[in-house]
Amino acid sequence: MMNRRTVLTGLAATLAPHLAHADEVLEAAARKEAAVTWYIAQIDSESAEAMGKRFTAAYPGITVSVIRTTGQVAYQRLLLELKNGTPQCDVLSTTDISQMPALKERKALMQYEPPNAASMLPPFLRLSDPGWFYANSATNHFIAYNTRKVTAAEAPKSWTDLLEPRWKNQVALPHPAFSGCGGVWALGVRKLYGWDYFEKLAANNPRIGRSFNDPATLITSGECMVGPAPANAVYPSIEKGNPLGISYPSDGCSVCFAPSGIPATAPHPNAAKLFLNWLLGVEYAQAGIERGSEALRHDLTPKVGRPLLETLPIMPLSVDEIRVGVPDVIEQWRQTFGS
């Protein structure tokens, strides 16, 4: 009698030549297009350029034009292209997961199922819409501090600790109108404490950048001493010898699940499909772990010494909460902190 495993093995053997042929056909079509334009907000410029070169090394002849900006800016840029009929973006890798359902409703996403999606872990698949967009990156946000100016004992232990008078003029923040992950963090804190928290935080005169990477930069330079910061900016900075420490807030880290998808108007649709599949593959995902992102796939190697996400307190937010709440948070932010 044939068991389920035998049937699946036989099916895989039957399908393998067809899948390989399909990949060859897609790669050949992508090589004719020879380019892909990547709007990327999930990682910093240096890392994005490096990943673009790694893709080209894997697929010689297909160059990657990296447009690195914040999640909200990338989204607005794409919307303007859609409005004006001037498509540039082939793959959008944003930091606000609520943008993708909005694009799908506008019929502005291309339908495509990358083969590498089959190896994604359940938390990433649950936040994806298979065939339309995929949560291909995630990073947690904790409190960072400058170790030359703040000891571990002195460092804030919760988000509410940032309200203490001793941190006046010393808190660095992202701006949710520019940073998708910044919006997720602000929404999570508002869910815990209400907007009154930010009214009190404003009294401490925080330094507000744009990207969520900005607080890590300001704290490293000593211009600020503390603030929320993403793991995929802080861990690499620490490994370079910079004076950054980490405090995991007792009231919960925020987690930014960041999606990628292909606009329906992509100028290089075949190269875009090949690139999206590569973003879900081992090479890109393992590089993400090295930077401090969470594991996307089951076949990756965790970085020794870093806590697993499931061991940390988390501020939970659903995609619907993010979609409804972030625009409201941006408006409240501008009223409290200015534009």
N, C-alpha and C positions, 0 to 999 in steps of 0.2 A: 504494500500500500504506500502511496506517495504521501508524505506529510507536507505541511505548509511550507517548511523550509526548503524542501526539495523542489516544490512547485515554484517558489520565488526564485531559487537559484537557476532553475531552467528558464524562467521568464527573463531573468536578467541576462542570461547568456544569449537568448533569442533577440533581445532588444539592443544589446551592446553595439553590434555593428551599425544599427540604424542610428543610435545616439551619436556614435563616433562620426558617422557620415554627416549628421545634422550639424555637429560642431565644426566640421571641416567646411561645410557650406557657409555657415555663419562667419567663420574666420576669413574665408576667401572674400566674402562680400564686405566685411569690415576693412580688409586690406585695400580694397578698391576705394573706400571712403577716406582711408589714411589718417583720420583725425577724430578726436573726441574732445568736446569742451565740457569741463567738469566744474559745476558750481558747488563749492565745498565749504561747509561751515563747521564740520565735526572735528577737525584737527587744525593745527596751526599751519602757517604758510610753508615753513621749512619741511614739515612732515608731508604736507600735501604734494609739494614739488617732488620730494623723494619718492612718494608712492606713484606719482605719474611716470617717473623714469623707470620704476620697477615694472610697471605695466608694459611700457614700451620695450623693455628688455625681454619680457615674456612674449610679446607680439611685435617683433621688429617691423618698422615701417608704419606703425600706427602711433602718432604723437598725441600727447595729452596736453591740452591748453588748460591750465589750472587757474580758475578764478576764485580766489580765497576771500571770503568776506564773512560777516555774521549771518546767522540764520534768517533773521527778519529782512535784512537788506537783500540777500540772495532771492528770497521769495518775492519781494516787491519788484526786483529786477525782472524776474521771470514773468510776473503778472503784466508788467509794462510791455514786454516782448509779445505776450499773447494779445494784448490790446492793440498794439501797433502792427501786428503781423510781421515782426522782425525777429524770427527765431535765431537764437545763438546757443542756448543751453541744450546739451545732449543728455547729461545726467545731473540731477539735483540731489545733493547729499546735505540735508538741512538738519537743524537741531530742534525744530518744533514739529513734533509728530502730528499735530492737528492740521498742519498745512496740507498733508497728503490727501485726507478725505475731502477737503475743500477742492483740491485740484481734480480729484476723481469726479466729483459732482459737476464740475464745469466741463467734463469730458476732455480734460487737458492732460491726462496721463495715457501713455501707451501701454497696452496689455502685453505682458511677457512674463514667462515663468522660467527663471534661471535654474539650470540643473543643480547648482550649488545650494539652492534654497532647501534641498532635501536634508542637508546636514545641520540646519539651524537648530539651536536649542529651543525648547518650548516657550520660555518667556519672550524670546524675540519673535517667534512665529505668532504668538497670541496678539502681539501688537502690530503685526503685519497684515496686509490685505493681499494674500497670494495672487500673483498675476498682475498686480497693480503697483504695490510698493512694499518694501521690506525694511524692517528695523534692523539695520546692519551695524549699529554701534550703540554703546551705552557707557556712560561714565557717572560716577557718583560725585557729589559735591559735599565737601566737609569744610571745616574752618582751618585756614592756613595762618601761620604766624611767622614773624621774622625771629629766628633763633638767636640773633645777636642782640636783640632788644627785649625779647620776651622769653622767659623760661617756660618749660613744660608745665610747671606748677601754676604759673601766672596766666597761661593761655586760656581763652574762653572755653568753657566746657559745654555750652549750649548756645543756641541762637539768641536767647534772651540776655546772655552775658555781654553781647555786643552793645547793649543799651547802657552799660555802666559808664559813668562820667569819665573814668580813666581812659576810655578809648575815644574821647572827643578829638576830632581831626585826625584820627588814626585808622579808621575803617575804610577799606577799599571794597567797592561794589561794582557789579556789572549793570548794564542798563537793559531792562526787559524789552524796550522798543527796538533794540538792535540785536540782542542775544536771545535766541530761542531758549537756550538752557537757562539764561538769566530769568526769563519769564516763568519757566517751570519752578525754579528755586523760589522766586518771590511768591508764586501762587501757593506753593507748599507751606511756606511760612505764614501766609495770610490764612490758610486753612486752619493752621494751629492756633494762631493768636489774633486774627482779625487785622484790619488795616491800622488799627491803633498802634500796633507794633512799629510800623514804618513811620508813623507820625513821631514816635519817640526816637526812632533811629535817626530821623532827619535832624533832631536837636543835637546830635553828635557830629553834625557837619561832615558826613562821609565824603570820600573822594570817589566819584562815579566815572568809570570808563565806559566803553561800549561792549567789547567782547568779554566773555567770562574768563578769558586768559589774562585780561588786564589786571585784575586783582593780584594774581600771582606775580606779575611783572612789577607792580607797585610795591608789593610786600618784599620782594627780593631786593629791590633797590634801596629799601629803607624809607621810601616816601610815605608809606603807611606801615602799620605794624600787624594788623589782623584783617580778616575778611573771608567770605566764602570763596572757594576756588575749586576747580575741577581736578579730579585725580589725573587725567591725561595731560594736564599742564604741570601739576606739582611734582609727580613722581620723576619725570625726566629732568626737571630742574634740580631736584635733590641729588639725583645721580650725577649731575654735572658739578656738584659741590656747592650749590647755592644755599644760602642760610634760610631754608624753609623747614618749618615743622608742621605736623598734622595733628589736629584735635578732632576726633569724631564726636559730633554733638549728640548729647544724650537724648535730645528731642527729635533726632532723626536726620540722616543725610537726605538730600534730594537726589533723585536719579533721573538723568536725561536719556531716554531712549530716542535715538536719532535715526530717521529713515532715509532711504534712497529710492528714487524712481526715475523713470524716463518720461520727459514731456512728450505729448502726442506730436508736437511740432519739431522734434529733434532733427537737426539738419543731417546728422550722421546716424541713422537709426540702427544699423547693423553694428557699427562700432560701439554704440551706446549699449546695446544688448550684451556684447562681449565684455564691456567694461563693468556693467552691473553684475554680471555673473562672477567676474574676478573680485569685485568688492565683497562678495559672499564666500569667497574661497579661503583656503588655509593661509596663503601668503599675506593677504591684507589683514585678516583677522588676527593672526599671530603677531603681526607688527603692532596692531592695536593693543594687544595685551602687554607688549613690551612698553608701550607709552603709558599704560595705566587704565585702558578701557577694559570693559568686562568681556568674558569669553562668549563669543557668538556661536561657536560650534562645539560639538562633543569631542572632536579630535585635536584639541588644542592643549598646549602645556601652560598651566598657570605659572605666574612669576612667584618665586619663593619669597616669603616675607611679607607679602601683601594680603590683607584680610579678604576673604571671600565675601561677596555682596550679601549672601544669605546670613552672614554672622553679624551684620551691622543693623542698627535701627534705621528704618527707612520711613520717609514721609510719602505715603501712597497717593498717587493721582491717576485717574483714568484718562484715556484719550478724550472722552467727552468733557471731563472737567477742564482739561487743558484747552480744548477748543473754545469752550465758552468763557473760561476764566482769564486766559492770558490777555485778550484784548481789553478786558475790564481792568486788569492789573496795570497794563500800560497807561491807561487813562488816569487811574489813581496815582500812579507813579509821577506822571507829569504834573499833576495838581500839587503833589507834595514836594517833589524835588526839583521841579522845573523841567524844561525840555531836554 
